[in-house]
Amino acid sequence: MDFMVCLKYAKGMSWPLASHFSTMLQNPRVAFRDPGLQQCNVEMDERWQPRPWAGTHAVVYKGIGTDGKPFAIRVFNTELPERRERYRQIGAYLKDRRPKCLVEFEYRDRSIRSAGDGKWYPMIVMEWVSGNTLFNWVRDQCLRENKAAIAVAARRWVELVRELAEASIAHGDLQHANVMVTEAGELKLVDYDCMCVPALVGQRNLEIGIEPYRHPERDEDTLLSMDMDNFSAIVIYVALRALAAEPQLWHAYVELPCYDKLLFRTEDFHDPAVSALHAELMKSPDVEVRELTERLFSLARDSINRVPPLVHLADSFAKVEQLLKQQQWEQAVAMLNRRGHLRDAPKHLQLLIQQAYEHVCRKQAWEAYCNIPAKTGEQNDRKLVDAWNEVLFADYEPARQQHARLEEAKRHVTLMDRLTHLVQQSQKTITLDGEQRIVEAVSKLPQGYQYAMQGRVEDARRRVAAVARLEKLLEESSSEAAIVAAWRTAIEAKCESLLSDQWCSRVELSRRRAPVLKALYDIPDELPRDERDRRLIDAWQENLLCGCREADRWRSEYKAAKGRMDRGSGIGGRE
């Protein structure tokens, strides 16, 4: 059907048919207002038509961007005047607090053209979730009797619902087609038309969800609230738990009758006495499934306002009590953590619950402490000190045996803290006293001890050693070349600020003397006397060598050579 035929056919229609959008999506350049979307490709089916994923209130198509990344194109089946404002408030709320179970989306008004009338209509562009709908995923697991996978999905469902509640978000239409299971097994929610965020509480709900997931009392007059997901979440959870216990239920109640929902039917809730599924679930091998089933059917007959959050039912206190009495502390705490909201715990269990948490916390703290490597070093010692919990370990015998190790770690950490303080002080001005204190601070550490400031301490050691070496040589005045070498070492160690003016003057004298002394050292002993005399006289510089102890070994020889030279040629030596 071409565009003009569609346009003629659509006269008088208030909202386009899904087929009108599908027709237009064959040509993205014409379908979209956004230049970026105009460059995308839309996934086609075997008839080379845009492949639709039909929902209750919208149709989804898969677009492929120019970067190769897929995204969802969601177009609506009906007109809802409040939709734009609702999505504006939802988008604003989720901007900085979007839970990981929700995907990114953007509501765009007047952004897609209908082939029916040529006008622009709203759409949603959202992140594409690769995976299966919850219905198809559960079907696959049940047919394979993969109980473990379904049980994991049930636990993840509780976490998802808790995540929404903690973010103050209600999805509003929890059902099998709006829950996607990714390839990694994560649960993602799609279709946010019915969503409620704090700014929308008390407004009318635009859609009421589908049976059997919605509570029997929910209708067009039900106002948006943070509790609107409670019944739907419980229905899905009980279905998952029941199928995890008996996957064959799928064949009997879904596959065989070609049913398209997760296990339950509306008729089951209307008259539980004649419901074969109700009778089957009340005989489940999982005692919690029996308890949950009884509670679910009771809630279906109760007021919608009395339906509690899923997390209040997911792990019953009956099971917790059984675990506590058997002193299975870890399992009890894990169940309590999944459940949350311990304020409603029976009074007779509160002391046991406290004992369980103390046991688990001590065990976890002790395992963390014992897992710290035995190799001594600042990093491990700080971990030991930080990991020690005096309250939990006070009367714990294994902890008593570790006191020596702890005290040693504390001593090392104290030394490291003092070192940190000394290094911080030295950042303003480096002094010899400060460098010596830094070296002294680590002198009490065991050999081979590893710590963060080793490089800075090695610098201090080099400086202290360089200054001490130079001072010793200056006092001895035994080797001018050694003094120069020690001075160079001090300069390399960046000790300029640690050398006094007097030392620097003395080093400068050594620098001038060293070449003269080297020339004297280089005169071979085996030279003829007249040649040796000449070289000795040429090298000698009395103004530099006066008072130089190192030059004393040549002084008498120089005087004798000078005398011989004066007598033989009348040429005076240098003075």
C-alpha positions, 0 to 999 in steps of 0.5 A, a space after each residue: 500500500 503506497 503512501 497516498 493510498 494509506 493517507 486516503 484510507 486514514 482520513 477520519 482516524 484519530 490515531 495511526 495503526 501500527 501498520 502505518 508506522 511499519 510502512 513508513 519505517 521502510 524508509 527511515 529518511 522519510 520516517 524520522 525527523 531526527 537527522 541521526 535516525 534518518 541514517 539508521 537501518 531498521 531490522 527487516 523480517 523474511 518478507 523484507 518488512 520492518 520486524 515488529 515486536 508487538 506489545 499491549 500499548 506499543 510496537 517496538 522495532 529494532 534500529 541499527 545506528 551508523 555505529 553498528 549499535 542496536 536501539 529500540 524504536 517504540 511507537 504507540 498504539 493509542 493516544 494518551 494526552 498525559 503521556 508526554 508530561 508523564 515521560 518528562 517527569 519520569 525522565 527527569 527523575 531517572 536522570 541521576 538515579 536510574 537503577 541497573 534494571 532499567 534501560 536508558 530511554 528518551 521520549 521524543 514528541 512529534 518525531 516519527 511520521 505515519 504513513 496513514 496521515 503524514 503527520 508527526 507522532 511521539 516515539 521512544 528511543 531506548 537501549 536495545 536489550 539483547 535476550 529473551 522475554 521472561 516467558 520465553 526464557 522460563 519456557 526454555 528452562 522448564 523444557 530442559 528442567 533447569 531448576 537451578 537457573 529458574 531458582 537463580 532467576 527467582 532470587 534476581 527477581 527479588 533483588 530487582 523488585 527491591 532495587 526499584 523500591 529503594 529507588 522509589 520507583 514503581 514500574 506499573 506493568 510487571 508482566 512476562 513480556 516486560 521483563 527481559 532476560 539478558 544473555 548474562 542472566 540479568 533481568 531488565 525491565 522495558 515499557 515504562 508507560 505505567 511507571 510511577 515516580 514520586 512526582 506522579 504519586 496520586 495521579 490516575 493510572 493510564 493503563 491498568 496492566 494485564 491479568 493475571 498479574 494485576 490485583 483484582 481491585 486494580 481498575 481505571 480509578 486506581 491511583 498511581 502509588 509506590 505499592 502498585 507493583 506489589 501484587 504483580 511482583 508476588 505473582 511472578 515470584 511465586 510462579 518462578 519458585 513453583 517452577 524451580 521446584 517442579 518445572 513439569 508444571 509448565 507443560 501441564 499448565 502452559 505448554 499443553 493448553 497453549 497458555 501465554 502467561 506465567 502459570 497463573 490464570 485469573 480464574 485461579 484467583 476467583 475460585 481457588 477451591 476448584 483451581 487445579 493449579 492451586 491444589 498442585 502448588 499446595 502439594 509442592 515439594 518446596 515448603 516455601 512455595 506452599 506458604 507463598 501460594 497460600 499467602 498469594 491467594 489470600 492477598 488476591 481476595 484482600 484489599 489491594 492496599 493490604 498487599 505487602 512488598 515482595 521482599 516481606 514475603 520472599 523469605 518467611 520467618 518460619 524458614 529463618 526460625 528453623 535455620 536459627 534453631 539449627 544454628 545454621 547462622 550463615 544461611 539464616 543471615 543470607 535469608 534475612 538479608 534477602 528479605 530485609 525489613 527486620 522490624 517485623 521479626 517476631 520478638 522471640 527470634 530477635 535475640 537469635 537473629 542478633 546472635 546469628 549476625 554476630 557470628 557471621 560478622 565475626 566469621 567474615 571479619 576473622 576470615 578477612 583478617 586471616 587472609 592478609 598475607 603473612 609477609 611483613 610490610 607496611 601495606 599488610 600491617 595497615 590491613 592487619 590493624 584496620 581489620 582487627 575488630 576488638 568488639 567481635 574478637 574480644 572473647 574469640 580464642 583464635 584472635 587471642 593467639 594473634 595478639 603478638 602479630 597485631 602488636 608488632 603490626 601496630 608498632 610498625 604502623 606507628 613508625 610509618 606514621 612518624 615517618 610520614 610526619 617527618 617527610 611532610 615536615 621536610 617538604 618545606 626545607 630539607 635539613 641534615 637533622 631532618 634527614 637523620 631523623 627520617 633515617 632513624 625512624 626506620 632503623 627499628 624496622 625488620 630487615 627487608 621491610 617493605 613500605 611506601 616511602 622507601 624511595 624517600 628514605 633511601 634519598 635521606 640515607 644517601 644524603 646523610 651518608 654523603 654528608 658524613 663521608 664528606 665531613 670525614 674526608 674534610 677532617 682528615 684532609 688525606 685526599 683532595 681527589 676523594 674530597 672532590 668525589 665525595 662532594 660530587 656524590 653529595 651534589 648528586 644526592 641533592 645535599 647543596 642546602 646541607 653544606 656550609 659555606 666553610 665546607 664549600 670553600 674547602 671543597 673549592 680548594 680541593 677542586 683546584 688542588 686535585 688536578 695539580 696533585 694528579 699531575 704529581 701522581 702521574 710523574 713516573 718514578 723511573 724517569 731520569 733525574 733531570 727529566 723528573 726534576 723538570 716535570 716536578 717543578 712544572 707541576 708544582 703550584 706553591 700557592 695551592 699546595 701550601 698547607 696541603 698534607 697530601 702534597 708533603 710526600 713531594 715537598 722535599 723532593 721538589 725543594 731538592 729539584 728546585 735547588 739542582 735546577 737553580 745551580 745548574 741553569 740559574 733558572 728559578 722555580 715557581 713560587 
